[in-house]
Amino acid sequence: MEAGVKKGRTILIFLLTAAVYAAAELGLTALIYGAVFSRYEAVEPPESSMPYTEVAFDCRGDALFGRLYECGSGLLVIMIPGIHAESAELAPAAEAICGMGYSVLIFDPAGTGKSGGDARGFYRIVYDTDACIRFAEENALFGAERAVLLGHSRGGYAACIEAAEHDCVCAAAALSAPDTPLEATLAGSQAAVGTVGRANAAALFTVQSMLFSPQETLASASDALARCKKPALILQGENDSVVPCGSFSVYSKREKLSDSARAVLLPCAHGDILLNDGEANEEAMKLIEEFLHGVQVTAGRSG
């Protein structure tokens, strides 16, 4: 009898300890996750070297602001920043694409730059991108015939997801893009503490699913591209430790993609694949220019 009581107490203590540990881990994960997706404003963004029009649109009750560089081309390139990046900082890349002869629409995501609201978490960028595309559609794509989505990191993920959702979007380019929101946060965790970061997968999944939904937390960018079969350019840095080329990234799932997708590994890291020392990455821009030219030719033939 006494042995049974002791065994019961041991099991109860174990369960209580496990529950306390799980609650502590979940709380700490939520705290860190919230800090990562906190409000961001650039300290010293570069001066614009090309004229643009400031635009504004609504997303889930938040006012989002952006820039429109008009070139009167048949393609409108909608640029989507990654985490802790705003349109002013990415102006050199936007202006490089505008210099190729394509109109560019770029925006500050919620909780970033001039935009209001709170980023809340990784998947919020998909809502912001959807709102931006609808805004462009309401304005007849500002004179363009079709739109191309181009994003870096979290923005690259949104480009892949939203390319499958809109008929006006004919192609997508993703630079250093993670494949799912869960993999994006696991990659960041692994970059910080090594492979032990994978042990936090359950807590990361729970926190993100509470903010959005389990389906959104696991929504795959490579699956979305494979489903829509639209032309895609996947650029990945071979020295990327934030979203590695061998795991977590869209590039690592490239075998899923259709023949209309091209995946290229570049000799760079995560942060310099789009901008290098404040200037547009020349190698990436050359590939983007080739891609956009091919898309424009194909769109012209289909039109």
C-alpha positions as CSV (number, residue, x, y, z in Angstrom):
1,M,0.0,0.0,0.0
2,E,2.7,2.4,1.0
3,A,4.7,1.5,-2.1
4,G,1.7,2.3,-4.3
5,V,1.3,5.7,-2.6
6,K,4.9,6.6,-3.1
7,K,4.7,5.5,-6.8
8,G,1.6,7.7,-7.2
9,R,3.4,10.7,-5.7
10,T,6.4,10.2,-7.9
11,I,4.2,10.1,-11.0
12,L,2.3,13.2,-9.8
13,I,5.6,15.1,-9.1
14,F,6.9,14.1,-12.5
15,L,3.7,15.3,-14.3
16,L,3.7,18.6,-12.4
17,T,7.4,19.2,-13.1
18,A,6.8,18.5,-16.8
19,A,3.8,20.8,-16.9
20,V,5.8,23.6,-15.2
21,Y,8.7,23.1,-17.6
22,A,6.4,23.1,-20.6
23,A,4.6,26.3,-19.4
24,A,8.0,28.0,-18.8
25,E,9.3,27.0,-22.2
26,L,6.2,28.2,-23.9
27,G,6.2,31.5,-22.0
28,L,9.9,32.1,-22.8
29,T,9.4,31.2,-26.5
30,A,6.4,33.6,-26.7
31,L,8.6,36.4,-25.1
32,I,11.5,35.8,-27.5
33,Y,9.2,35.5,-30.5
34,G,7.5,38.8,-29.6
35,A,10.8,40.5,-29.3
36,V,12.0,39.2,-32.7
37,F,8.8,40.6,-34.4
38,S,8.8,43.9,-32.5
39,R,8.4,47.2,-34.2
40,Y,11.3,48.3,-36.5
41,E,12.3,51.6,-38.0
42,A,15.5,52.2,-40.0
43,V,18.0,54.5,-38.3
44,E,19.6,56.0,-41.4
45,P,17.9,54.9,-44.6
46,P,19.6,55.9,-47.8
47,E,18.4,58.9,-49.8
48,S,16.3,58.1,-52.8
49,S,18.0,58.7,-56.1
50,M,14.9,58.3,-58.2
51,P,11.4,60.0,-58.0
52,Y,8.6,58.0,-56.5
53,T,5.0,58.4,-55.3
54,E,4.1,57.6,-51.7
55,V,1.1,55.3,-51.5
56,A,-1.0,54.0,-48.7
57,F,-3.5,51.1,-48.3
58,D,-5.2,49.2,-45.5
59,C,-4.5,45.8,-44.1
60,R,-6.6,44.4,-41.3
61,G,-7.3,47.8,-40.0
62,D,-3.7,49.0,-40.2
63,A,-2.5,51.7,-42.5
64,L,0.5,50.5,-44.6
65,F,2.7,52.9,-46.6
66,G,4.9,52.3,-49.5
67,R,6.6,53.7,-52.6
68,L,5.6,53.5,-56.3
69,Y,8.3,53.9,-58.9
70,E,6.5,54.2,-62.2
71,C,8.3,53.3,-65.5
72,G,5.3,52.7,-67.7
73,S,6.2,49.1,-68.4
74,G,4.0,46.1,-68.9
75,L,5.2,44.5,-65.6
76,L,4.7,45.8,-62.1
77,V,7.3,44.4,-59.7
78,I,5.9,44.2,-56.2
79,M,8.8,44.0,-53.7
80,I,8.3,42.5,-50.3
81,P,10.8,43.2,-47.6
82,G,12.1,40.7,-45.1
83,I,12.0,41.1,-41.3
84,H,13.5,44.3,-39.9
85,A,13.6,45.9,-43.4
86,E,11.6,48.8,-44.8
87,S,11.1,50.2,-48.2
88,A,13.5,53.1,-47.7
89,E,16.3,50.7,-46.9
90,L,15.6,48.6,-50.0
91,A,15.5,51.7,-52.3
92,P,18.8,50.8,-54.0
93,A,17.4,47.5,-55.1
94,A,14.0,48.9,-56.0
95,E,15.7,51.6,-58.1
96,A,17.9,49.1,-59.8
97,I,14.9,47.2,-60.9
98,C,13.2,50.4,-62.0
99,G,16.3,51.2,-63.9
100,M,15.8,48.0,-65.9
101,G,12.5,49.5,-67.2
102,Y,10.0,48.0,-64.8
103,S,7.6,49.8,-62.4
104,V,8.1,48.9,-58.8
105,L,5.7,49.0,-55.8
106,I,7.4,48.4,-52.4
107,F,5.8,48.7,-49.0
108,D,6.6,48.9,-45.3
109,P,5.0,45.8,-43.7
110,A,2.9,46.2,-40.6
111,G,5.0,47.3,-37.6
112,T,7.8,48.6,-39.8
113,G,8.9,52.0,-41.0
114,K,6.0,54.4,-41.8
115,S,3.3,51.7,-41.5
116,G,1.1,51.3,-38.5
117,G,0.1,48.2,-36.6
118,D,2.2,45.4,-35.1
119,A,4.1,42.7,-37.0
120,R,2.8,40.1,-34.5
121,G,4.6,37.2,-36.2
122,F,6.0,35.7,-39.3
123,Y,2.8,35.0,-41.2
124,R,1.6,38.5,-41.0
125,I,3.7,39.4,-44.1
126,V,1.3,37.2,-46.2
127,Y,-1.7,39.3,-45.1
128,D,0.3,42.5,-45.9
129,T,1.3,41.2,-49.3
130,D,-2.2,40.2,-50.2
131,A,-3.5,43.7,-49.2
132,C,-0.7,45.3,-51.4
133,I,-1.7,43.1,-54.4
134,R,-5.3,44.0,-54.0
135,F,-4.4,47.6,-53.8
136,A,-2.5,47.4,-57.0
137,E,-5.4,45.6,-58.6
138,E,-7.8,48.3,-57.5
139,N,-5.5,50.8,-59.3
140,A,-5.3,48.7,-62.5
141,L,-1.7,47.7,-61.6
142,F,-0.8,51.3,-62.2
143,G,-0.8,50.8,-66.0
144,A,1.0,47.5,-66.1
145,E,-0.6,44.3,-67.6
146,R,0.8,41.8,-65.1
147,A,2.5,41.7,-61.7
148,V,5.6,39.9,-60.5
149,L,6.3,39.3,-56.8
150,L,9.9,39.7,-55.6
151,G,10.7,39.2,-51.9
152,H,13.7,38.6,-49.6
153,S,13.6,36.2,-46.7
154,R,10.2,36.5,-45.0
155,G,9.1,38.6,-48.1
156,G,10.3,35.8,-50.4
157,Y,8.1,33.3,-48.5
158,A,5.1,35.6,-49.0
159,A,5.9,36.0,-52.7
160,C,5.7,32.3,-53.2
161,I,2.5,31.9,-51.2
162,E,0.7,34.8,-52.8
163,A,1.8,34.0,-56.4
164,A,-0.5,31.0,-56.2
165,E,-3.5,33.2,-55.0
166,H,-3.8,35.9,-57.6
167,D,-4.4,35.7,-61.3
168,C,-2.8,39.1,-61.9
169,V,0.5,37.7,-60.6
170,C,2.4,35.9,-63.4
171,A,5.7,35.0,-61.6
172,A,7.6,35.2,-58.4
173,A,11.2,35.7,-57.3
174,A,12.3,34.6,-53.8
175,L,15.7,35.4,-52.3
176,S,16.8,33.4,-49.3
177,A,13.2,32.4,-48.5
178,P,12.3,29.9,-45.8
179,D,9.8,27.2,-46.8
180,T,7.3,27.5,-43.8
181,P,6.9,29.9,-40.9
182,L,7.8,27.1,-38.5
183,E,11.0,26.3,-40.4
184,A,11.9,30.0,-40.5
185,T,11.8,30.2,-36.7
186,L,13.5,26.8,-36.3
187,A,16.3,28.1,-38.6
188,G,16.7,31.2,-36.5
189,S,16.8,29.1,-33.4
190,Q,19.3,26.7,-34.8
191,A,21.5,29.6,-35.9
192,A,21.5,31.0,-32.4
193,V,22.0,27.8,-30.3
194,G,22.9,25.1,-32.8
195,T,21.0,21.9,-33.5
196,V,19.6,21.9,-29.9
197,G,17.3,24.6,-31.2
198,R,15.2,21.9,-32.9
199,A,14.1,20.8,-29.5
200,N,12.0,24.0,-29.3
201,A,9.9,23.0,-32.3
202,A,6.7,22.2,-30.3
203,A,6.8,25.5,-28.5
204,L,7.5,27.5,-31.7
205,F,4.6,25.7,-33.4
206,T,2.3,26.4,-30.5
207,V,3.1,30.1,-30.2
208,Q,2.7,30.7,-34.0
209,S,-0.5,28.7,-34.2
210,M,-2.0,30.7,-31.3
211,L,-1.2,33.9,-33.3
212,F,-2.4,32.6,-36.7
213,S,-3.4,29.0,-37.2
214,P,-1.7,25.6,-37.5
215,Q,-2.4,25.5,-41.2
216,E,-0.7,28.9,-41.7
217,T,2.2,27.9,-39.5
218,L,2.9,24.9,-41.7
219,A,2.0,26.5,-45.1
220,S,4.8,25.6,-47.5
221,A,6.1,28.1,-50.1
222,S,7.5,25.3,-52.3
223,D,4.2,23.5,-52.3
224,A,2.4,26.8,-53.3
225,L,4.8,27.3,-56.2
226,A,4.5,23.7,-57.3
227,R,0.7,24.0,-57.3
228,C,0.5,27.2,-59.3
229,K,3.4,26.2,-61.7
230,K,4.1,29.9,-62.5
231,P,7.6,31.0,-63.5
232,A,9.8,31.3,-60.4
233,L,13.3,32.4,-59.6
234,I,14.8,31.0,-56.4
235,L,18.0,32.7,-55.3
236,Q,19.9,31.3,-52.3
237,G,23.2,32.3,-50.6
238,E,25.5,29.3,-50.2
239,N,26.9,31.0,-47.0
240,D,23.4,31.7,-45.5
241,S,23.3,30.7,-41.9
242,V,19.9,32.3,-41.2
243,V,18.0,30.2,-43.8
244,P,20.5,27.5,-44.9
245,C,20.6,26.2,-48.4
246,G,20.5,22.6,-47.2
247,S,17.5,22.8,-44.9
248,F,14.5,25.0,-44.0
249,S,14.7,27.0,-47.2
250,V,12.7,26.9,-50.4
251,Y,15.9,26.2,-52.2
252,S,16.3,23.0,-50.2
253,K,12.9,21.9,-51.5
254,R,13.6,22.8,-55.1
255,E,13.0,19.3,-56.4
256,K,9.3,19.9,-55.7
257,L,9.1,22.7,-58.2
258,S,8.0,22.6,-61.8
259,D,10.2,23.0,-64.9
260,S,9.2,26.7,-64.9
261,A,11.2,27.3,-61.7
262,R,14.9,28.1,-61.7
263,A,17.0,27.7,-58.5
264,V,20.5,29.4,-58.3
265,L,23.0,29.3,-55.5
266,L,25.0,32.5,-55.1
267,P,28.3,33.1,-53.2
268,C,26.8,35.2,-50.5
269,A,25.1,35.1,-47.1
270,H,21.6,36.0,-46.0
271,G,21.9,39.7,-45.6
272,D,23.9,40.5,-48.7
273,I,22.0,38.6,-51.4
274,L,19.8,41.6,-52.2
275,L,22.0,44.5,-50.9
276,N,25.7,44.5,-50.5
277,D,27.3,47.4,-48.6
278,G,24.2,49.5,-49.3
279,E,24.2,48.8,-53.1
280,A,22.1,46.3,-55.1
281,N,23.9,43.0,-55.4
282,E,25.0,43.0,-59.0
283,E,25.0,39.2,-59.5
284,A,21.5,38.9,-58.1
285,M,20.3,41.9,-60.1
286,K,21.6,40.3,-63.3
287,L,19.7,37.1,-62.7
288,I,16.6,39.1,-61.8
289,E,16.9,41.2,-64.9
290,E,17.1,38.0,-67.1
291,F,14.2,36.5,-65.2
292,L,12.0,39.6,-65.6
293,H,12.8,39.9,-69.3
294,G,11.8,36.2,-69.9
295,V,8.6,36.8,-67.9
296,Q,7.8,39.9,-70.0
297,V,8.4,38.1,-73.3
298,T,6.2,35.2,-72.2
299,A,3.4,37.4,-70.9
300,G,3.5,39.4,-74.2
301,R,3.1,36.2,-76.2
302,S,0.3,34.9,-74.0
303,G,-1.4,38.3,-74.2
